[in-house]
């Protein structure tokens, strides 16, 4: 029997690849994938459980999707991180959920549906350290030209604020040959931008090859015909090797883009976070990247209001942000996560102070972002078209400096039709803090 399947994927790109695999498995068994939950016989919510706001969004989404059980929907399945981390709570507090699938069990989604349809309430979890089977089908959901490829699962950094190791298990690299095979398949499907992801890409290979092998992997990915851009998330400062920097400088397909989650700059806070760098090392590596990789775009993430953070330490962080001038920055008010070491730290910062400090940091970054965008006025940038905006009568897409879902857009006018997935040259004529606006001056021959 086939069903209409709908899925809501929350949280990070790693979650999205899991969602795409579930869709690929289910589609391969003859089920129809639908975008309107009102048309779905089965709705899957692939949840996030990283911080408090994400957990609440997951719960709210489950409850929202449960309303469709009053209509066509016969099964509501909670998958992903919230289901893994809070399995018993989900089962007891959310009776609307008919089945539960943790992060290590998404490959069994078809069996779970069969079991739930027979009247039982399956709950699979506790296998976060199991390696997912290779060669599973995927249904790409990022549009016609871009796709993620996961090169490792889990994390062994054990930062004191982070629950990821408890949710997704220890760090586990995929075999190089499996990654390259999947990449070749994506290229054959017409993918032009490959986005390499893991909780920590820079440690790729350390567990199975005995050393940092990201640079080698990226060079081999660059040899695959079809890709125009290869982008990487996330770089950890201490594991950015000279070989990796050299690869970024030398490989034309590698985007001059580095997402480096530094979290703070104060040495005492970094120690309390159990980060493996100090402020001087962060400054040195940023300087080295900018010196060796021309026009590199740097993105970072910051935690505001970590336990024990003083006003002086916050001001030190603010001054560093002004000094470093990151192209992109995300700021999170510290979220206390049960089971993490930081949850037991003294000197907690009250919520109002955390939010004030986070807003202060973002206000600084907005000014920097606007200045950087103004410096692009009059320049010509290669843009990957993602679609047409009916409200502004402009096409939109991303430049090499913009990653999918997290950065700004480039809006542009064009005399001739531009297809999604096409590369065009755009002259930048206007900007705000996050987005650029321009016009096409020449269609990139690569996309023809």
VOMARDREN-377171 format. One record per residue: x, y, z of N, C-alpha, C in turn. Coordinates in steps of 0.02 Angstrom, whole numbers, plus 50000, padded with zeros to 5 digits. Layout:
N
> X:Y:Z:X:Y:Z:X:Y:Z
...
This chain:
448
> 50042:49941:50000:50000:50000:50000:50044:50062:50000
> 50027:50112:49960:50065:50174:49957:50026:50230:49991
> 50064:50279:50015:50034:50334:50052:50061:50401:50027
> 50024:50454:50043:50050:50521:50034:50090:50539:50096
> 50154:50557:50086:50200:50571:50141:50218:50645:50142
> 50211:50676:50199:50234:50745:50209:50286:50747:50263
> 50334:50792:50256:50387:50796:50307:50401:50869:50322
> 50412:50884:50386:50435:50949:50408:50504:50938:50439
> 50555:50970:50410:50623:50960:50434:50646:51023:50470
> 50662:51016:50534:50682:51073:50575:50757:51069:50590
> 50786:51125:50610:50855:51124:50633:50906:51129:50577
> 50961:51093:50586:51021:51103:50545:51019:51066:50479
> 51071:51079:50439:51077:51045:50374:51087:50970:50382
> 51120:50949:50436:51129:50877:50448:51062:50843:50456
> 51016:50876:50490:50948:50850:50497:50914:50846:50428
> 50928:50896:50387:50896:50897:50321:50918:50837:50279
> 50983:50820:50283:51005:50762:50244:50971:50698:50269
> 50960:50693:50334:50923:50636:50361:50851:50635:50334
> 50820:50694:50332:50752:50699:50305:50751:50678:50231
> 50801:50700:50194:50804:50683:50122:50812:50608:50113
> 50849:50576:50158:50857:50504:50153:50792:50468:50169
> 50756:50491:50220:50690:50461:50235:50643:50469:50175
> 50643:50528:50144:50601:50539:50086:50621:50494:50028
> 50687:50485:50019:50712:50442:49965:50691:50370:49975
> 50696:50346:50037:50675:50278:50053:50601:50268:50040
> 50561:50315:50064:50488:50308:50059:50464:50317:49987
> 50495:50364:49951:50477:50374:49881:50494:50313:49840
> 50551:50282:49856:50573:50222:49821:50526:50162:49831
> 50485:50165:49882:50437:50111:49895:50368:50128:49868
> 50365:50179:49825:50302:50194:49790:50258:50245:49823
> 50281:50274:49879:50241:50326:49911:50249:50392:49874
> 50199:50435:49881:50200:50501:49850:50219:50553:49902
> 50267:50596:49885:50288:50649:49931:50247:50711:49916
> 50215:50739:49968:50173:50798:49959:50199:50855:50003
> 50189:50916:49979:50212:50975:50017:50158:51003:50062
> 50094:50989:50047:50039:51014:50087:50020:50961:50139
> 50029:50976:50204:50014:50926:50255:49941:50905:50255
> 49897:50947:50229:49826:50928:50226:49814:50869:50178
> 49862:50857:50133:49855:50803:50085:49891:50739:50108
> 49924:50742:50165:49967:50687:50186:49929:50635:50228
> 49941:50571:50211:49917:50517:50253:49964:50508:50313
> 50027:50523:50303:50078:50515:50355:50119:50579:50357
> 50128:50608:50416:50169:50667:50425:50228:50650:50471
> 50287:50667:50448:50348:50657:50488:50374:50726:50508
> 50387:50736:50572:50420:50797:50596:50490:50777:50617
> 50540:50798:50578:50610:50784:50597:50633:50841:50641
> 50639:50828:50705:50645:50879:50756:50717:50899:50770
> 50724:50957:50802:50788:50981:50828:50783:50984:50904
> 50837:50968:50938:50837:50970:51011:50899:51002:51039
> 50928:51049:51000:50994:51076:51016:50991:51125:51074
> 50948:51176:51070:50940:51226:51122:50866:51234:51137
> 50851:51272:51190:50782:51277:51214:50734:51302:51160
> 50754:51353:51123:50710:51380:51071:50695:51328:51017
> 50745:51288:51000:50735:51235:50949:50689:51181:50975
> 50697:51163:51039:50653:51112:51068:50581:51136:51068
> 50570:51199:51086:50502:51225:51087:50472:51227:51017
> 50513:51246:50968:50488:51247:50899:50468:51176:50877
> 50507:51126:50898:50491:51058:50880:50425:51036:50910
> 50416:51051:50974:50353:51033:51008:50294:51068:50976
> 50302:51133:50963:50248:51171:50932:50231:51143:50863
> 50282:51123:50825:50270:51097:50758:50234:51029:50761
> 50253:50987:50809:50219:50923:50818:50145:50935:50832
> 50131:50982:50877:50061:50996:50895:50023:51026:50837
> 50057:51068:50798:50026:51097:50738:50009:51043:50688
> 50055:50997:50675:50043:50944:50628:49990:50894:50654
> 49984:50888:50719:49934:50843:50748:49863:50863:50730
> 49854:50928:50716:49787:50951:50697:49763:50918:50632
> 49810:50898:50590:49791:50866:50526:49766:50795:50536
> 49773:50768:50597:49744:50702:50611:49668:50705:50615
> 49642:50766:50619:49569:50774:50617:49544:50767:50546
> 49590:50767:50498:49572:50760:50428:49600:50696:50399
> 49643:50703:50348:49668:50646:50310:49723:50607:50345
> 49762:50641:50387:49822:50611:50417:49805:50552:50463
> 49840:50496:50450:49829:50436:50490:49885:50423:50539
> 49946:50448:50524:50003:50438:50568:50043:50502:50575
> 50065:50517:50636:50111:50572:50649:50173:50542:50681
> 50230:50552:50649:50293:50522:50672:50341:50577:50693
> 50369:50571:50752:50420:50618:50777:50488:50585:50768
> 50530:50617:50728:50597:50591:50715:50650:50641:50738
> 50713:50620:50736:50768:50666:50745:50790:50677:50817
> 50818:50736:50828:50856:50750:50890:50813:50753:50953
> 50755:50787:50949:50711:50789:51008:50689:50719:51026
> 50672:50679:50977:50650:50610:50989:50705:50568:51019
> 50767:50581:50999:50824:50544:51026:50837:50564:51098
> 50839:50630:51109:50860:50655:51174:50805:50649:51228
> 50743:50658:51208:50688:50659:51256:50636:50606:51238
> 50659:50547:51221:50613:50496:51195:50555:50480:51242
> 50570:50471:51306:50517:50453:51353:50469:50511:51363
> 50495:50572:51364:50451:50630:51371:50405:50638:51311
> 50432:50627:51251:50391:50633:51190:50335:50581:51193
> 50353:50520:51211:50303:50467:51212:50249:50479:51265
> 50268:50506:51323:50220:50514:51377:50181:50580:51372
> 50215:50633:51349:50184:50700:51349:50150:50718:51283
> 50165:50681:51231:50136:50697:51165:50100:50635:51138
> 50040:50620:51165:50003:50561:51142:49984:50566:51068
> 49988:50625:51040:49972:50633:50969:50022:50597:50924
> 50082:50584:50950:50136:50552:50912:50123:50476:50909
> 50122:50449:50848:50107:50378:50838:50169:50334:50833
> 50227:50366:50821:50289:50328:50817:50347:50376:50828
> 50403:50348:50851:50461:50390:50868:50523:50358:50836
> 50564:50400:50804:50624:50377:50770:50682:50421:50789
> 50732:50394:50822:50791:50432:50842:50840:50443:50785
> 50894:50479:50800:50940:50499:50747:50978:50440:50716
> 50984:50384:50751:51020:50327:50725:50975:50277:50689
> 50911:50293:50683:50863:50244:50657:50822:50268:50597
> 50840:50326:50569:50798:50353:50515:50797:50307:50454
> 50849:50265:50445:50850:50219:50388:50795:50166:50393
> 50766:50159:50452:50714:50108:50463:50644:50138:50459
> 50638:50197:50429:50574:50232:50429:50518:50192:50397
> 50532:50155:50344:50480:50116:50311:50453:50061:50357
> 50498:50028:50393:50477:49976:50439:50436:50005:50497
> 50456:50065:50519:50420:50098:50573:50349:50114:50551
> 50341:50137:50490:50274:50153:50464:50231:50090:50460
> 50260:50036:50435:50223:49973:50430:50199:49951:50499
> 50244:49956:50548:50226:49935:50616:50172:49979:50646
> 50178:50045:50636:50129:50091:50663:50061:50082:50630
> 50061:50066:50565:49998:50055:50530:49962:49992:50554
> 50001:49947:50584:49970:49886:50609:49940:49895:50678
> 49948:49956:50706:49915:49971:50770:49961:49978:50829
> 50025:49964:50822:50071:49972:50878:50100:50043:50877
> 50141:50058:50928:50172:50124:50933:50248:50115:50938
> 50281:50105:50882:50353:50091:50883:50393:50151:50907
> 50447:50137:50942:50492:50190:50966:50563:50164:50960
> 50600:50191:50912:50669:50171:50901:50715:50228:50921
> 50761:50215:50967:50809:50265:50989:50866:50230:51026
> 50918:50269:51043:50974:50241:51079:51029:50213:51035
> 51025:50226:50969:51075:50200:50922:51113:50256:50889
> 51124:50311:50926:51156:50370:50897:51228:50358:50876
> 51259:50306:50903:51328:50292:50884:51334:50240:50828
> 51277:50218:50802:51279:50171:50746:51290:50208:50681
> 51330:50180:50638:51341:50210:50572:51281:50196:50527
> 51259:50247:50491:51204:50239:50445:51226:50196:50386
> 51182:50155:50359:51200:50116:50300:51218:50162:50242
> 51268:50143:50202:51286:50181:50144:51241:50163:50085
> 51238:50208:50036:51202:50193:49975:51127:50202:49979
> 51102:50232:50033:51030:50244:50038:51009:50299:49989
> 50949:50294:49962:50926:50345:49915:50911:50411:49951
> 50917:50467:49915:50900:50533:49943:50856:50570:49894
> 50810:50608:49920:50769:50653:49880:50790:50724:49898
> 50828:50757:49854:50857:50822:49869:50802:50874:49876
> 50805:50915:49930:50753:50965:49943:50779:51036:49942
> 50842:51045:49920:50872:51112:49921:50868:51148:49854
> 50825:51124:49810:50820:51155:49744:50861:51116:49693
> 50861:51140:49632:50890:51101:49578:50965:51104:49572
> 50999:51151:49606:51070:51160:49593:51116:51148:49653
> 51089:51146:49714:51130:51140:49774:51111:51079:49814
> 51160:51048:49846:51146:50991:49889:51199:50986:49943
> 51179:50961:50001:51225:50948:50055:51254:50877:50048
> 51315:50869:50074:51343:50802:50081:51374:50797:50150
> 51352:50749:50190:51376:50741:50258:51437:50696:50257
> 51493:50721:50286:51555:50682:50285:51571:50650:50352
> 51535:50669:50404:51546:50639:50470:51482:50649:50511
> 51476:50609:50562:51418:50614:50607:51444:50622:50678
> 51403:50653:50721:51419:50659:50791:51475:50709:50805
> 51496:50711:50868:51548:50757:50889:51580:50731:50953
> 51647:50738:50957:51683:50717:51017:51719:50775:51050
> 51701:50837:51032:51735:50895:51061:51714:50908:51133
> 51652:50890:51150:51627:50895:51219:51635:50965:51248
> 51616:51015:51210:51611:51083:51237:51560:51083:51294
> 51573:51122:51346:51533:51115:51407:51461:51137:51400
> 51445:51176:51348:51378:51202:51338:51336:51159:51291
> 51367:51109:51258:51336:51078:51200:51311:51008:51213
> 51250:50994:51190:51219:50928:51199:51228:50882:51139
> 51260:50906:51086:51265:50867:51024:51295:50797:51036
> 51350:50789:51075:51376:50721:51085:51325:50674:51117
> 51281:50701:51160:51230:50660:51192:51175:50641:51143
> 51164:50684:51093:51110:50672:51046:51133:50631:50986
> 51189:50651:50956:51211:50620:50894:51273:50576:50901
> 51296:50568:50963:51349:50520:50975:51419:50547:50962
> 51467:50502:50965:51537:50521:50956:51551:50536:50883
> 51608:50568:50870:51627:50587:50803:51644:50525:50762
> 51613:50520:50702:51623:50462:50659:51627:50486:50587
> 51686:50481:50558:51696:50500:50488:51668:50445:50442
> 51642:50467:50385:51624:50419:50333:51687:50401:50292
> 51687:50344:50262:51742:50324:50219:51745:50369:50158
> 51806:50386:50139:51816:50431:50082:51782:50405:50019
> 51789:50340:50006:51760:50312:49945:51684:50318:49943
> 51652:50314:50001:51579:50321:50004:51558:50393:49990
> 51596:50440:50018:51581:50511:50007:51590:50528:49933
> 51645:50505:49903:51658:50522:49832:51605:50490:49787
> 51584:50430:49803:51532:50397:49763:51466:50437:49766
> 51447:50459:49827:51386:50498:49833:51393:50565:49797
> 51452:50596:49802:51463:50659:49767:51457:50651:49692
> 51485:50598:49665:51480:50586:49593:51408:50577:49572
> 51368:50544:49613:51297:50535:49598:51261:50603:49598
> 51278:50645:49646:51247:50711:49649:51266:50753:49588
> 51329:50750:49568:51351:50786:49508:51314:50761:49446
> 51304:50696:49442:51269:50667:49385:51196:50689:49383
> 51168:50706:49441:51099:50730:49445:51093:50804:49428
> 51150:50837:49416:51149:50908:49397:51164:50956:49453
> 51187:50932:49510:51203:50977:49566:51265:51017:49547
> 51262:51083:49557:51318:51127:49540:51353:51156:49601
> 51319:51157:49658:51350:51179:49720:51345:51123:49771
> 51402:51098:49792:51406:51045:49842:51425:51076:49909
> 51384:51065:49960:51397:51095:50025:51417:51039:50074
> 51480:51039:50093:51509:50987:50135:51495:51003:50208
> 51462:50957:50243:51441:50972:50312:51461:50916:50360
> 51469:50935:50422:51476:50892:50480:51474:50938:50540
> 51466:50911:50600:51470:50954:50658:51538:50988:50662
> 51589:50953:50639:51657:50980:50637:51692:50948:50577
> 51691:50983:50520:51721:50955:50459:51797:50950:50465
> 51827:50996:50503:51901:50999:50504:51933:50937:50535
> 51895:50899:50575:51923:50838:50605:51910:50777:50562
> 51886:50788:50501:51871:50731:50458:51932:50686:50451
> 51921:50621:50462:51972:50570:50452:52013:50553:50514
> 52010:50594:50566:52053:50583:50624:52038:50516:50657
> 51975:50493:50654:51956:50432:50689:51969:50369:50648
> 51967:50375:50581:51976:50314:50540:52041:50314:50500
> 52071:50372:50490:52133:50375:50452:52193:50399:50494
> 52179:50419:50557:52233:50438:50602:52262:50507:50591
> 52226:50549:50554:52249:50617:50542:52195:50658:50510
> 52207:50724:50507:52159:50769:50476:52163:50761:50400
> 52108:50740:50369:52109:50723:50298:52059:50765:50257
> 52034:50820:50286:51985:50860:50249:52015:50889:50186
> 52076:50914:50189:52107:50945:50130:52112:50895:50073
> 52133:50833:50089:52138:50781:50037:52070:50767:50007
> 52019:50761:50050:51951:50747:50026:51926:50802:49980
> 51937:50864:50001:51912:50920:49961:51946:50923:49892
> 52010:50909:49891:52045:50909:49826:52016:50856:49780
> 51999:50798:49807:51969:50745:49766:51899:50763:49744
> 51861:50796:49787:51794:50819:49768:51799:50870:49710
> 51850:50911:49712:51859:50961:49660:51875:50929:49592
> 51896:50867:49591:51911:50833:49528:51848:50806:49494
> 51793:50807:49530:51730:50781:49501:51700:50832:49454
> 51687:50811:49393:51657:50856:49343:51585:50873:49363
> 51566:50934:49349:51497:50955:49360:51489:51007:49414
> 51527:51002:49468:51522:51052:49521:51555:51118:49500
> 51522:51173:49514:51552:51239:49505:51579:51266:49571
> 51539:51255:49625:51559:51278:49691:51559:51219:49739
> 51609:51216:49782:51610:51170:49839:51620:51212:49902
> 51573:51209:49946:51572:51251:50006:51576:51206:50068
> 51606:51230:50122:51618:51189:50181:51590:51222:50244
> 51554:51184:50285:51533:51202:50353:51552:51144:50399
> 51580:51148:50457:51604:51206:50492:51678:51196:50506
> 51716:51251:50508:51788:51247:50523:51799:51262:50597
> 51836:51220:50631:51856:51234:50700:51928:51259:50699
> 51940:51316:50730:52003:51352:50725:52064:51307:50734
> 52063:51267:50787:52124:51229:50806:52140:51175:50755
> 52092:51155:50714:52104:51101:50666:52108:51125:50594
> 52113:51191:50585:52124:51218:50517:52198:51212:50502
> 52216:51164:50462:52285:51149:50448:52312:51192:50390
> 52378:51195:50384:52409:51229:50327:52387:51197:50261
> 52379:51131:50263:52357:51095:50202:52287:51116:50182
> 52244:51127:50231:52175:51148:50216:52175:51219:50187
> 52214:51264:50217:52218:51332:50192:52246:51332:50121
> 52296:51291:50108:52325:51287:50041:52274:51262:49990
> 52234:51213:50010:52182:51187:49964:52132:51242:49948
> 52112:51280:49998:52064:51334:49987:52092:51388:49940
> 52158:51400:49946:52190:51451:49905:52200:51427:49833
> 52210:51362:49824:52230:51336:49759:52174:51306:49718
> 52123:51280:49750:52069:51246:49714:52015:51296:49693
> 52007:51303:49628:51960:51353:49602:51888:51339:49623
> 51870:51277:49628:51800:51260:49645:51784:51272:49719
> 51835:51272:49762:51822:51283:49833:51803:51355:49846
> 51745:51366:49873:51724:51434:49888:51771:51465:49940
> 51788:51528:49929:51828:51565:49978:51782:51586:50034
> 51762:51538:50074:51709:51547:50125:51725:51499:50182
> 51728:51526:50243:51742:51484:50301:51695:51502:50358
> 51657:51453:50381:51612:51461:50437:51649:51435:50499
> 51669:51482:50542:51713:51466:50599:51677:51485:50665
> 51645:51437:50698:51610:51453:50760:51659:51463:50819
> 51678:51526:50832:51728:51537:50885:51696:51541:50955
> 51633:51562:50960:51592:51566:51021:51612:51622:51068
> 51677:51638:51075:51697:51693:51119:51770:51710:51103
> 51796:51762:51135:51866:51780:51125:51905:51783:51191
> 51869:51789:51247:51902:51794:51312:51930:51726:51333
> 51993:51725:51354:52027:51661:51369:51993:51623:51426
> 51970:51658:51477:51939:51623:51533:51873:51591:51512
> 51832:51627:51473:51769:51600:51449:51782:51541:51402
> 51831:51547:51359:51848:51491:51314:51868:51429:51352
> 51906:51438:51407:51925:51380:51449:51863:51349:51481
> 51819:51392:51506:51758:51366:51538:51712:51331:51488
> 51716:51352:51426:51678:51319:51373:51711:51253:51350
> 51773:51242:51373:51814:51184:51351:51829:51188:51277
> 51837:51250:51252:51860:51258:51184:51935:51245:51181
> 51960:51227:51124:52030:51207:51118:52074:51263:51092
> 52051:51324:51096:52090:51382:51073:52087:51437:51124
> 52134:51484:51118:52130:51545:51157:52123:51604:51110
> 52116:51663:51137:52104:51722:51096:52159:51736:51046
> 52221:51727:51068:52278:51740:51023:52278:51692:50964
> 52262:51629:50977:52261:51580:50923:52204:51595:50873
> 52148:51618:50898:52092:51636:50854:52113:51694:50808
> 52143:51745:50838:52166:51803:50798:52217:51781:50746
> 52264:51739:50767:52318:51717:50721:52290:51678:50662
> 52242:51633:50675:52215:51592:50620:52172:51633:50573
> 52134:51681:50599:52094:51725:50556:52140:51765:50511
> 52194:51790:50539:52242:51829:50500:52274:51785:50446
> 52289:51723:50463:52320:51677:50414:52273:51661:50357
> 52210:51650:50373:52160:51637:50321:52154:51696:50274
> 52149:51755:50302:52141:51814:50260:52203:51829:50218
> 52260:51813:50244:52322:51825:50208:52330:51776:50149
> 52310:51713:50159:52323:51661:50110:52266:51646:50062
> 52204:51665:50081:52147:51651:50038:52116:51718:50018
> 52132:51744:49960:52109:51810:49940:52032:51815:49941
> 52008:51872:49967:51936:51888:49968:51894:51837:50006
> 51924:51802:50055:51886:51752:50092:51829:51785:50132
> 51772:51752:50132:51715:51772:50173:51717:51731:50238
> 51715:51765:50295:51717:51732:50360:51651:51740:50396
> 51622:51683:50416:51562:51682:50457:51580:51652:50524
> 51547:51676:50577:51558:51646:50643:51494:51644:50682
> 51496:51610:50739:51440:51611:50786:51468:51625:50856
> 51427:51659:50895:51447:51684:50961:51394:51664:51012
> 51416:51648:51073:51370:51637:51129:51375:51697:51176
> 51319:51728:51189:51316:51785:51235:51288:51762:51302
> 51319:51786:51356:51292:51772:51423:51309:51703:51449
> 51367:51676:51430:51388:51612:51458:51397:51620:51534
> 51384:51568:51573:51390:51574:51646:51457:51604:51667
> 51453:51655:51710:51513:51688:51735:51538:51745:51691
> 51509:51756:51633:51532:51810:51589:51519:51878:51622
> 51571:51916:51630:51565:51983:51660:51551:52034:51607
> 51531:52094:51629:51521:52149:51581:51587:52165:51546
> 51642:52161:51582:51707:52174:51552:51723:52123:51498
> 51708:52059:51511:51721:52007:51461:51675:52016:51400
> 51614:52038:51413:51568:52052:51357:51595:52110:51315
> 51620:52162:51347:51648:52218:51310:51710:52197:51271
> 51750:52152:51300:51808:52126:51264:51786:52091:51200
> 51731:52052:51205:51704:52018:51146:51679:52068:51094
> 51644:52120:51118:51619:52172:51073:51676:52206:51035
> 51729:52221:51071:51786:52254:51039:51819:52208:50987
> 51821:52144:51003:51849:52096:50955:51806:52093:50892
> 51741:52094:50899:51697:52092:50841:51708:52153:50797
> 51718:52210:50828:51733:52271:50789:51800:52263:50753
> 51848:52232:50787:51915:52223:50760:51917:52171:50704
> 51883:52114:50715:51887:52057:50668:51847:52070:50605
> 51792:52107:50610:51750:52124:50553:51731:52062:50512
> 51696:52016:50546:51671:51958:50511:51620:51979:50459
> 51619:51944:50403:51570:51958:50352:51500:51938:50374
> 51496:51883:50411:51432:51857:50434:51440:51836:50508
> 51387:51843:50547:51391:51821:50617:51322:51805:50643
> 51317:51749:50678:51257:51731:50714:51271:51734:50788
> 51223:51759:50827:51232:51765:50900:51176:51728:50935
> 51194:51687:50984:51145:51650:51023:51153:51668:51096
> 51097:51686:51128:51099:51692:51201:51108:51623:51230
> 51153:51617:51279:51169:51552:51308:51105:51516:51330
> 51100:51452:51309:51043:51410:51328:51068:51354:51372
> 51043:51350:51433:51064:51299:51480:51034:51232:51460
> 51077:51183:51447:51054:51117:51424:51071:51065:51477
> 51018:51031:51500:51027:50981:51552:51074:50926:51527
> 51116:50902:51572:51163:50850:51554:51231:50876:51532
> 51235:50941:51517:51299:50969:51498:51335:50995:51560
> 51401:51000:51556:51440:51023:51613:51422:51094:51633
> 51409:51138:51584:51396:51208:51598:51330:51217:51636
> 51286:51169:51631:51222:51175:51667:51233:51177:51743
> 51289:51151:51766:51304:51151:51838:51351:51208:51857
> 51370:51250:51810:51415:51305:51827:51379:51358:51870
> 51415:51389:51916:51386:51444:51955:51384:51508:51913
> 51361:51562:51944:51361:51628:51914:51322:51631:51848
> 51261:51603:51850:51218:51605:51790:51198:51678:51776
> 51192:51693:51712:51172:51760:51690:51096:51760:51680
> 51062:51811:51705:50989:51813:51697:50970:51823:51624
> 50909:51803:51608:50886:51803:51539:50888:51872:51506
> 50868:51923:51543:50866:51991:51515:50936:52013:51496
> 50985:51998:51539:51055:52018:51524:51082:51981:51464
> 51067:51916:51460:51090:51876:51403:51062:51905:51338
> 50998:51920:51337:50967:51946:51276:50994:52015:51259
> 51007:52056:51310:51035:52123:51297:51104:52118:51266
> 51145:52073:51293:51213:52065:51266:51211:52037:51195
> 51166:51990:51183:51160:51963:51115:51139:52017:51066
> 51090:52058:51086:51067:52112:51043:51122:52164:51030
> 51162:52177:51081:51217:52225:51074:51267:52200:51022
> 51284:52136:51025:51330:52107:50977:51302:52110:50906
> 51238:52095:50899:51209:52096:50832:51204:52167:50805
> 51194:52215:50848:51192:52285:50825:51260:52306:50798
> 51313:52285:50831:51381:52298:50806:51390:52266:50738
> 51369:52203:50733:51379:52165:50671:51338:52195:50613
> 51279:52220:50628:51238:52250:50575:51274:52308:50542
> 51307:52349:50582:51345:52405:50555:51403:52381:50512
> 51438:52329:50535:51494:52301:50497:51469:52271:50432
> 51414:52234:50436:51386:52202:50376:51366:52254:50324
> 51337:52309:50346:51316:52361:50299:51378:52392:50266
> 51430:52405:50305:51491:52434:50276:51522:52386:50225
> 51524:52322:50241:51552:52273:50194:51510:52269:50131
> 51444:52270:50138:51401:52268:50079:51408:52330:50036
> 51416:52388:50068:51426:52450:50030:51490:52447:49989
> 51540:52412:50015:51604:52407:49978:51596:52365:49915
> 51540:52330:49908:51529:52289:49848:51491:52326:49794
> 51468:52387:49808:51431:52425:49758:51475:52438:49697
> 51447:52427:49639:51484:52436:49577:51524:52376:49555
> 51530:52325:49598:51568:52266:49580:51524:52216:49544
> 51555:52172:49506:51519:52119:49471:51532:52053:49507
> 51478:52018:49524:51483:51956:49562:51447:51900:49524
> 51475:51840:49527:51442:51782:49499:51389:51758:49548
> 51329:51748:49523:51272:51731:49566:51238:51667:49539
> 51223:51622:49585:51185:51562:49569:51111:51578:49579
> 51073:51579:49524:51002:51597:49528:50963:51542:49564
> 50919:51564:49610:50878:51516:49647:50804:51523:49633
> 50784:51577:49599:50713:51585:49585:50695:51657:49567
> 50630:51669:49565:50603:51735:49547:50556:51758:49602
> 50564:51819:49626:50524:51847:49679:50467:51888:49649
> 50406:51862:49653:50349:51895:49622:50334:51964:49652
> 50350:51973:49716:50333:52037:49748:50379:52094:49726
> 50442:52078:49714:50490:52131:49695:50504:52132:49620
> 50477:52081:49584:50490:52074:49512:50565:52067:49498
> 50600:52033:49543:50671:52023:49536:50688:51949:49544
> 50739:51927:49509:50767:51861:49522:50807:51865:49587
> 50822:51808:49617:50864:51807:49676:50909:51746:49675
> 50964:51752:49710:51011:51696:49715:51064:51712:49766
> 51121:51677:49760:51175:51685:49808:51242:51691:49771
> 51286:51729:49801:51354:51733:49776:51397:51682:49812
> 51460:51678:49794:51507:51633:49828:51512:51650:49902
> 51496:51712:49920:51502:51735:49989:51440:51719:50031
> 51390:51686:50000:51327:51674:50035:51310:51600:50035
> 51305:51571:50094:51285:51501:50098:51209:51496:50102
> 51184:51438:50086:51112:51427:50082:51081:51429:50152
> 51024:51462:50158:50983:51464:50218:51011:51506:50276
> 51075:51524:50275:51103:51560:50333:51127:51631:50316
> 51139:51645:50253:51165:51710:50233:51114:51749:50191
> 51135:51807:50167:51091:51849:50129:51081:51825:50058
> 51042:51865:50020:51027:51851:49950:51052:51907:49906
> 51060:51891:49842:51073:51941:49791:51012:51943:49747
> 50977:52001:49747:50919:52011:49704:50942:52047:49641
> 50914:52027:49583:50939:52058:49522:50886:52059:49467
> 50891:52110:49425:50850:52116:49366:50886:52086:49307
> 50848:52062:49258:50878:52033:49198:50832:52044:49139
> 50861:52061:49083:50821:52072:49023:50794:52006:48995
> 50834:51954:48999:50813:51888:48976:50798:51842:49035
> 50759:51790:49022:50741:51743:49075:50804:51709:49103
> 50806:51703:49169:50860:51667:49203:50829:51607:49238
> 50856:51549:49225:50828:51489:49255:50860:51475:49323
> 50821:51444:49367:50849:51422:49431:50905:51373:49418
> 50962:51382:49451:51020:51340:49440:51069:51368:49390
> 51053:51426:49362:51096:51458:49312:51142:51507:49347
> 51204:51512:49325:51252:51561:49351:51251:51623:49306
> 51247:51681:49337:51247:51744:49299:51294:51794:49333
> 51319:51841:49294:51360:51895:49321:51315:51954:49336
> 51319:51979:49397:51274:52032:49421:51315:52091:49444
> 51298:52151:49418:51328:52212:49443:51288:52236:49504
> 51322:52247:49560:51289:52266:49622:51276:52342:49622
> 51212:52360:49632:51191:52430:49628:51164:52457:49693
> 51142:52414:49739:51112:52437:49802:51121:52382:49854
> 51111:52400:49917:51119:52351:49971:51084:52373:50034
> 51074:52326:50080:51058:52341:50149:51107:52301:50192
> 51090:52289:50255:51137:52255:50299:51151:52183:50277
> 51103:52151:50244:51110:52081:50230:51106:52062:50156
> 51068:52099:50116:51056:52081:50047:51085:52132:49999
> 51097:52108:49938:51123:52150:49884:51072:52151:49827
> 51073:52205:49789:51028:52211:49731:51068:52235:49671
> 51054:52207:49612:51090:52228:49553:51056:52208:49489
> 51094:52204:49436:51067:52185:49370:51117:52139:49335
> 51091:52095:49293:51133:52049:49255:51171:52088:49202
> 51236:52076:49197:51275:52108:49145:51301:52057:49095
> 51302:51993:49115:51326:51942:49068:51309:51873:49096
> 51278:51832:49055:51262:51764:49077:51325:51722:49077
> 51337:51688:49133:51398:51647:49139:51393:51587:49091
> 51443:51581:49049:51442:51528:48999:51443:51458:49030
> 51465:51454:49093:51469:51389:49126:51402:51354:49128
> 51347:51395:49135:51282:51365:49145:51247:51347:49081
> 51278:51364:49024:51245:51349:48961:51245:51274:48945
